[in-house]
Amino acid sequence: MGERLDRLWRIFGTGVSFVAFGLGGVLLGLVVFPMLRLCVRDLPRQGRIARSLIRHSFAGHVGLMHRIGVMTYEIHGLERLQRRGLLVLANHPTLIDVVLLVSRIPEADCVVKARLARNPFTRGPLQATGYICNDNGAGLIDDCIASVRSGKNLVIFPEGTRTPPGADLGPLQRGAANIAVRGGLDVTPVLVSCTPRTLGKGEKWYRVPSRRFHVRIEVLPDIPVAPFLAGGTAEALAARRLTGHLGETFKTELARVGA
């Protein structure tokens, strides 16, 4: 009986979390950010304030999920994410890892799907923060490089979507490595594990695991990009090698932590 009640409570708590997230997006988009645009005319300053608001609202959401008993979490090497101008590349096992990372990274920038810019829950916040939309085609890599060079911390999930069910890591796309190679940017890899797995690709929110899920985040040592470009290596080949190295790093570290 106790286990059943606990499961029902976590289903309820997960539902409350999703509703709170949606209502928060509407409140920010319809009330907070329009007021911000009226009060702050300087666009760069407006963007900084908007990104700070997103960061703190995400931190509040993580706190809500933790307090009501839906999840627990731990973060290792958090101080290394307090630097500026980082290209943060993370694996993506669960929906909540986005919220956790952005809540802990100052001046976080993201590449978001074009459809989110049309979603009424997310349109306002995305416009105010100046997050990079992925419909810019050939200019997308240049936008990402400019973001990092301006001192923002760009968060990208090289898998492109959440890790497929039953896999430790999905296939990595080369877009993130191309940003590193073309921009001469070192990579800050972040390892994410979720136990038991939940809120993964294709999973319904109400399919809660047998117990509270635990998210573990570890900031790994930076990967310098220079060795991949040594000897005049072509950018395409360097990006392919960097992608392979990043994939092997994630797989090795996931095995180490028992994910």
N, C-alpha and C positions, 0 to 999 in steps of 0.2 A: 504493500500500500504506500509506504514511504517513497519508494522509487517512482511509483506512478504519479504521485503528487508532485514530486520534484520535476519530473518530465513535463507535466502539465504546466507547472509554474514557468519553466524555461520556454515553453512554447508561447505562453502568454507574454513573458518578458521580451522574447524576440520580436513578437508582434508589436509590442509597445515601442521597442527600439526603432523598428522600421517606420512606424507612424510618427514618432518624434523626429526622425531624420527628415521625413518628407515635410512635416509642418515647419521644421526649422528652415528648410530650404525656401519654402514659400514666404516665411516671415522675413528672411534676409533679402529675398528677391523683390518682395512687394513693399517692404517698409524700410528696412535698415539701409540697403544700398541706394535706393532712390534719395533718401535723406543725405547719405554720404555724398552723392553726386551734387546735391544742392549746396552742401556746406563746404565741400572741398573741390575747388576748381582745377587745382594742379593735378594733372593725370597721373604722373609717377607717384606722387604722395597718396592720391586716391587709391591706386593699386596696392601700395604698401599697407595701407590701413585695411583694405578689403582682404588681403591675404592674411593679415594678422587676425581679423575677425573669423575667417574660415578656420585658421589654426586653432583658435580658442574654442570655437563651437565644436570642432571635431574632438578636441580634448574633453569637452563636456560630454559628448556622446559616448566616448570610450568609458568615461567615468560612470555614466548611467548604466551601461551594459555590465560593468564590473560590479557596481553596487547592488544591482537587482539579481546578481548571481548567474548571469548568462555566460560570462567568460572571465578568464584570468589572463594575465600577460606578464612578460618580462622582457627587458631591453638591455642588451649588452653593448658597450661602446657608444652610448648615446652622446657623449661629449664630442665624438668625432663628427657628428652630424651638425654641430653648432658652428662649423666653419662656413665660409661663404664661397660661392662659385663652384659648387660640387655638381658632378654628373652622377647621380645616385641610380644604380641599376639593381633592381630587386626581383626575386622570383615572386610568384603571385598565386599562392595556394588557396586564398580565401578572400571574400569580398571585404572583410574588415581590415585587411592589412593596409589598404589604401588610406583608410581613416586614421589608423594608428600612426603610420609614417608621417602623413601630413600634419598630424597633431603635434609631432615632436621636432619637426624641421623648420627652422626660421626661414622666411622668404621662400617657401616652397613653391615651385612652379610645376605644372603638369601638362602633358599632352592629353587632350580629351577628345572623345568622339564627337563628330559634327552634330549628331542627333541630340546630344546633351545640350547643345546651344539652342535647340528648339523646344526642349522640354520645359514646361512651366515651373517645375520644381527646381530646376538647375540653371535656367537661362540667365536670371538676374545675377546670381553669384559669379557665374563664369564671365559675364561681361565686365563686371566690376573688378575681378581679380586679374583680368588680362591673361588667363591661362591660354596656352597654345592650342588652337583647333587643328585637328588632323586632316582638314580638307584643303590645306594650302599647297598640296602637290609638291612640285620641285622645290618650293621655298621652305618646306617644313624643316629640313635639316638646318638651313641657315637661321631660321627662327630659333631653333633649339640652341645652336651655338651662341647666338646673340644673347639668349637668356642667361646662360652660364657665365659668359664674359661680363655681363652687367652686374654680377654678384648674386644672382638668384641661385637657388639650389633646385636643379631640374630632376624630378623623379620620373623614371621610366621603367616599365615592366617589359623586358625584352621578349617575353613569351607572347606579348600582344593581347593576351586574354588570360583568364584564370587557368591554372594547371588542370589538364584533363583528369577525370576520375580514374583512379587506379595507377596513375603515373606519379613519380617523384618530381618530374620536371617536364614541361612541354617543350616542343622545338623552339629554339630561340631565333627570332628574326634578326636580320643584320642592321636594321635601322639604327638601333642604339649604338652599335659599334661604328657605324658610319659617322655618327655625330662625333664620337670620340676621336676617330682618325682624322676627319676633315677639319675638326676644330683644334686638334692637338691637345685634347683634354684627357687627363687621367680619370680613371673610373673608380668610384667608391661603391663596391658591391655590398649589398645588404641581403643577408640570409633570413628567410622567413619560414617558419614551420608552424603548423596548426594541428593540434592533437586533442581529441579526435578530429578528423577532417570534417569541415562543415562550411556551408555557404560557398561551396565550390562551383565550378562550371556546371550549369544545368540543374543544380540542386534547388529545391523549393525551400523557402525560408522556414517553413513549419516542420521540416524534416530534421528535427534537432537530434544531436548525438546522444549517446547513452549517459553522458555526464557533461558537466561544464567543459567547454573547449578552452584550450590554453594556446595562446599565440606567443611564440618565442621569436624575438628579433635580435640579430647579431650583426653589428657593423664589422665587416671583414677588412683586412688591410687593402689600401689602395692598389690598383693595378696600373702601373705606368704605361702610357701608350707609346712612348718613344721606342722601346725595343721592337715593337711590331712594325715600325716604319724605318728601322735601321737599314742601311745599305741601299736606300732609294727604293724600297719595296713599294709596289703600286698600292694605291689606296684601297682598291677592291680586294686585293689579296690580304692586305693588313686587316681589313674589316672582317674578312672570313676567318682569319687566324684568331683575332681577338674574340669573335663570337664563339669559336670552338673552345678557346681557353676559358672564357667565362662560363660556358656550359659545364665543362669538366670541373671547374671550381665549385659551382653550385652542387653538382652531384656528389663530389667528394665531401663537401661540408654537410650536406644533408644526411649522408651516411654516418658521418661522425656524430651528429647530434641525435641520430636514431629517428629521423623523421620518416 
